[in-house]
């Protein structure tokens, strides 16, 4: 069923959707306030409930929208490099761009299974797990493990790389929290990140091998 809200032009949907996602990201389904949503979106409560019949419908829309966007992300994961660090770099780039362009969606999607799992239906949880599994499968399909140093198990190296790169990218996001960043300000962060990846290649690759993504 198409909601009345979804028939609006995108430019009218955007501020309302951002307000809805931000509210649910911060407070979850039970503690979310439609008063805060309408104040943030700049609309009346009557208008909000013309678009959505109830707060439960608002929540289901937010979850459905998030699942749809996650599915699109999986489809957009074109990882041509067989070098696993280059793949992690591409995934981190997608994550940072998403944080900058759609911060409300980024926060809500990140909180769904971690913070608000008990507020999801069984079907919604299953879809989230399916998308996560598909993303992981794409991430590691066709990886050239021969590039990795041979004195440690490949699986352990992959885990260490994952924790190192995820930890680094999360620390960058913390530094950016609450700031509107320009591309000029972003460039030094990318330079720092790519140097970090070069160091990881020296540590975990055989002879410091590996291709660099550009």
C-alpha positions as CSV (number, residue, x, y, z in Angstrom):
1,X,0.0,0.0,0.0
2,X,1.4,3.4,-1.0
3,X,1.1,6.0,1.8
4,X,-0.2,9.5,1.0
5,X,3.2,10.7,2.1
6,X,5.0,8.7,-0.6
7,X,2.9,10.5,-3.3
8,X,4.5,13.9,-2.3
9,X,7.3,15.3,-4.4
10,X,10.7,14.3,-3.0
11,X,11.5,17.9,-1.9
12,X,8.5,17.8,0.4
13,X,9.2,14.3,1.6
14,X,12.8,15.0,2.5
15,X,12.5,17.3,5.6
16,X,9.7,15.2,7.1
17,X,11.6,12.0,6.5
18,X,14.7,13.4,8.1
19,X,12.7,14.5,11.1
20,X,11.1,11.1,11.5
21,X,14.4,9.2,11.1
22,X,16.2,11.5,13.5
23,X,13.5,11.2,16.2
24,X,13.3,7.4,16.0
25,X,17.1,7.2,15.9
26,X,17.3,9.1,19.2
27,X,14.3,7.7,21.0
28,X,13.1,4.5,19.4
29,X,9.5,3.7,18.6
30,X,8.0,3.8,22.1
31,X,9.6,7.1,23.3
32,X,9.5,9.0,20.0
33,X,7.4,12.2,20.1
34,X,5.2,13.3,17.2
35,X,5.4,16.8,18.7
36,X,9.2,16.9,18.2
37,X,8.8,15.5,14.7
38,X,6.4,18.2,13.5
39,X,8.4,20.9,15.2
40,X,11.6,19.7,13.4
41,X,9.8,19.2,10.1
42,X,7.9,22.5,10.2
43,X,4.5,21.1,9.7
44,X,1.3,20.7,11.8
45,X,0.4,17.5,13.6
46,X,-2.8,17.3,11.5
47,X,-0.7,17.3,8.3
48,X,1.6,14.6,9.7
49,X,-1.4,12.4,10.5
50,X,-2.9,13.0,7.1
51,X,0.3,11.4,5.7
52,X,0.6,8.7,8.3
53,X,-2.4,7.3,10.2
54,X,-0.5,6.6,13.4
55,X,2.8,6.6,15.1
56,X,3.0,2.9,14.5
57,X,2.6,3.6,10.7
58,X,5.4,6.2,11.0
59,X,7.7,3.6,12.6
60,X,6.9,1.0,9.9
61,X,7.6,3.6,7.2
62,X,10.9,4.5,8.7
63,X,12.0,0.8,9.0
64,X,10.7,0.0,5.4
65,X,12.5,3.1,4.0
66,X,15.7,2.0,5.8
67,X,15.5,-1.6,4.5
68,X,14.9,-0.3,1.0
69,X,18.0,2.0,1.2
70,X,20.1,-0.8,2.6
71,X,19.1,-3.0,-0.3
72,X,20.1,-0.2,-2.7
73,X,23.5,0.0,-0.9
74,X,24.1,-3.7,-1.4
75,X,23.3,-3.3,-5.1
76,X,25.7,-0.4,-5.4
77,X,28.6,-2.3,-3.8
78,X,30.6,-2.8,-7.0
79,X,33.9,-4.1,-5.6
80,X,36.1,-4.7,-8.6
81,X,39.4,-5.0,-6.6
82,X,40.5,-8.4,-5.4
83,X,42.6,-6.7,-2.7
84,X,40.7,-6.9,0.6
85,X,42.1,-3.6,1.9
86,X,40.9,-1.8,-1.2
87,X,37.5,-3.2,-0.6
88,X,37.5,-2.0,3.0
89,X,38.5,1.4,1.7
90,X,35.6,1.5,-0.7
91,X,33.2,0.4,2.0
92,X,34.5,3.1,4.4
93,X,34.1,5.7,1.6
94,X,30.5,4.7,1.1
95,X,29.9,4.8,4.9
96,X,31.4,8.3,5.2
97,X,29.6,9.7,2.2
98,X,26.3,8.3,3.6
99,X,27.0,9.9,7.0
100,X,27.6,13.3,5.4
101,X,24.7,13.2,3.0
102,X,22.0,11.4,5.1
103,X,23.0,11.6,8.8
104,X,19.5,10.8,10.1
105,X,19.3,7.7,8.0
106,X,22.8,6.7,8.9
107,X,22.1,6.9,12.7
108,X,18.7,5.2,12.5
109,X,20.0,2.3,10.4
110,X,23.0,1.9,12.7
111,X,20.7,1.8,15.8
112,X,18.0,-0.6,14.5
113,X,19.6,-3.9,15.3
114,X,21.9,-2.7,18.0
115,X,19.6,-0.5,20.1
116,X,16.0,-1.1,18.9
117,X,16.0,-4.8,17.9
118,X,13.2,-5.6,20.4
119,X,11.0,-3.0,18.6
120,X,11.3,-4.7,15.2
121,X,8.9,-7.4,13.9
122,X,10.3,-10.9,13.2
123,X,10.0,-10.2,9.5
124,X,11.9,-6.9,9.8
125,X,14.7,-8.5,11.8
126,X,15.0,-11.3,9.2
127,X,15.2,-8.8,6.4
128,X,18.0,-6.9,8.2
129,X,20.0,-10.0,8.8
130,X,19.5,-11.1,5.2
131,X,20.8,-7.8,3.9
132,X,23.8,-7.9,6.3
133,X,24.7,-11.4,5.2
134,X,24.4,-10.4,1.5
135,X,26.6,-7.4,2.1
136,X,29.2,-9.5,3.8
137,X,29.1,-12.1,1.0
138,X,29.7,-9.4,-1.6
139,X,32.5,-7.9,0.5
140,X,34.6,-11.1,0.5
141,X,33.6,-12.9,-2.7
142,X,36.6,-13.1,-5.1
143,X,39.2,-11.8,-2.6
144,X,42.8,-12.7,-3.4
145,X,44.0,-14.2,-0.1
146,X,47.5,-14.9,-1.6
147,X,48.4,-11.2,-1.0
148,X,48.2,-11.7,2.7
149,X,51.2,-12.7,4.8
150,X,51.4,-16.5,5.1
151,X,52.5,-16.9,8.7
152,X,49.0,-16.1,10.1
153,X,45.6,-17.6,9.2
154,X,43.9,-15.5,6.5
155,X,40.6,-15.4,8.5
156,X,42.4,-13.9,11.5
157,X,44.1,-11.3,9.3
158,X,40.7,-10.3,7.8
159,X,39.3,-9.9,11.3
160,X,42.2,-7.8,12.4
161,X,41.9,-5.6,9.3
162,X,38.2,-5.3,9.8
163,X,38.5,-4.2,13.4
164,X,41.3,-1.8,12.6
165,X,39.6,-0.1,9.7
166,X,36.1,0.0,11.3
167,X,37.7,1.4,14.5
168,X,39.5,4.1,12.6
169,X,36.5,5.1,10.5
170,X,34.3,5.2,13.6
171,X,36.8,7.5,15.3
172,X,36.7,9.8,12.2
173,X,32.9,9.9,12.4
174,X,33.1,10.8,16.1
175,X,35.4,13.7,15.2
176,X,32.9,14.9,12.6
177,X,29.9,14.6,14.9
178,X,27.9,17.8,15.0
179,X,29.9,19.5,12.3
180,X,28.9,20.3,8.7
181,X,32.0,19.4,6.7
182,X,33.1,20.6,3.3
183,X,34.9,18.6,0.7
184,X,38.0,20.7,1.3
185,X,37.9,19.7,5.0
186,X,37.4,16.1,4.0
187,X,40.4,15.7,1.8
188,X,43.0,15.8,4.6
189,X,41.0,13.0,6.4
190,X,41.1,10.9,3.3
191,X,44.9,11.5,2.9
192,X,45.3,10.4,6.6
193,X,43.1,7.3,6.0
194,X,45.0,6.2,2.9
195,X,48.3,6.5,4.7
196,X,46.8,4.3,7.5
197,X,45.8,1.7,4.8
198,X,49.4,1.8,3.4
199,X,50.7,1.0,6.9
200,X,48.2,-1.9,7.3
201,X,49.5,-3.3,4.0
202,X,53.1,-3.2,5.3
203,X,52.0,-5.1,8.5
204,X,49.5,-7.7,7.0
205,X,50.5,-8.2,3.4
206,X,53.2,-10.5,2.1
207,X,56.1,-8.1,1.3
208,X,53.8,-5.1,1.7
209,X,52.0,-6.1,-1.5
210,X,48.5,-5.2,-2.6
211,X,46.9,-2.8,-5.0
212,X,45.7,0.7,-4.0
213,X,42.2,1.8,-4.9
214,X,41.7,5.2,-6.5
